[in-house]
Amino acid sequence: MSRFGVSASGPRPPIVPEELPEVPFDLESEDLHEKVLFADSDLSGVFAQSVEFAQVRFRSARLAGASLPKLRLTDCVVERSDWSNLRAENATMERVTVAGCRMTGLAWNGGLLRDVTFSDGKLDLTNWRMARFDAVAVTGCNLSGADFSNADLRGARFVDCDLTGAQFSGATMQGARFEHCELAGVGGITSWTGAIVHPDDLIGLSYVLAGALGIVVRS
């Protein structure tokens, strides 16, 4: 797998046992949780730092409004969970699958994502500033208003995503892929050098390019 893109087979999947013991969802700073299931739990607004999860499955686990700086997820699956407005600065996801989740307003700024898959989720208004994407695939997600300023997106692939109004100022995008995405009103278009865009997406992107060049489009 190349450091600068998603391999043909996609990100490496997480290694998570099918059968895991379900335990009460509780968090304190510097906790380590391994090989467990958190299901139908609510820890909205909790604060804990340097928490680590390894081979953990989250199912309908609510962390809305929580603050978990330096969070680390390794070999985890997150399903149908609400992590909206979670603050996880300088956090790490490695071999993680996120499916059908609400993550509106999630802050992962300064973080690392390696071998991560997002699908069919709400990721609007999320903050990925200065984050690094290494073999990350995002499919069927709402990313409108997301902020990728100064992020390293060389290893990112977006398919069937709504990126309306997303910000890319200062991002590193050589090799980043966009396929069948809504790109109207994206910011930081001058940072798109080397990005790979599907022909069907060029119409929406052309208006942004015209605006950046001072071209007035008028019938």
Summary of the structure (lengths in Angstrom):
residues: 219
radius of gyration: 17.6
end to end distance: 46.9
largest distance: 63.2
contacts: 737
relative contact order: 0.11
helix: 8%
strand: 35%
